[in-house]
Amino acid sequence: MHRRRRGSRGRLPIQPRISEHPKADRLVPDPVSSETPIFIDKAELEALRLVDLVGMYQEKAGRIMGISRGTIWRLLVSARKKLVQSIYEARPLVIGHPSQANNDY
């Protein structure tokens, strides 16, 4: 994952530590809609795993990932939205950055 700014100024973002990588790299609904896939970042997935699957508090998950609790909260909001959107719109959910994904879903 590359460090990128969202503008031309400011510091580079801190890269979260990801302790466990998922076994799958995409989830494909049946039937698949013809719309473009939804991409979920590995950091978003790790925050979702730690808080919702493991049951950690956001503060502890932030310490483990090396980021603030506020950043964990933003990652969770984004990940949950993408997950629900993928289910309701029957769009493939691809784990990782769009430039790293191959499109054979």
Secondary structure, DSSP 8 states (H G I E B T S, - for coil): -----SSSSS---------S--S-SEE--SS--SS--EEE-HHHHHHHIIIIIS---HHHHHHHHTS-HHHHHHHHHHHHHHHHHHHHHT--EEES-GGG-----
